[in-house]
Amino acid sequence: QVQLVESGGGLVQPGGSLRLSCAASGRIFSINGMGWYRQAPGKQRELVAAITSGASTNYADSVKGRFTISRDNAKNTLYLQMNSLKPEDTAVYYCTARARTNTMNDYWGQGTQVTVSS
């Protein structure tokens, strides 16, 4: 089993920055793709950014140029640097990873709240 634990969420003013982290633990043989999703109240969960094991990245149009996804493969940790935050970025942010233990499966974290408000 794989556990994903997010941290770094909180309350920030518009224009501010936050850095989210997601640490993966368990009997992990390898991790392929990882990503960040978010879900705002009353809305569907949406992809924010994704990164492959080879560090290729993909971003939602709404966060391009403001957010940066990265990973530390040695630490099995995923990051999301969020700059120039807007009120519409307010959501619960979830980490996901496709990891191999005995089999390959998709795993999700419990989510961390990000609130952008003055």
Secondary structure as UniProt FT lines:
FT   STRAND          2..7
FT   STRAND          10..12
FT   TURN            14..15
FT   STRAND          18..26
FT   STRAND          30..39
FT   TURN            41..42
FT   STRAND          46..51
FT   TURN            53..54
FT   STRAND          57..59
FT   HELIX           61..63
FT   TURN            64..66
FT   STRAND          67..72
FT   TURN            73..76
FT   STRAND          77..82
FT   HELIX           87..89
FT   STRAND          91..100
FT   STRAND          104..108
FT   STRAND          112..116
//
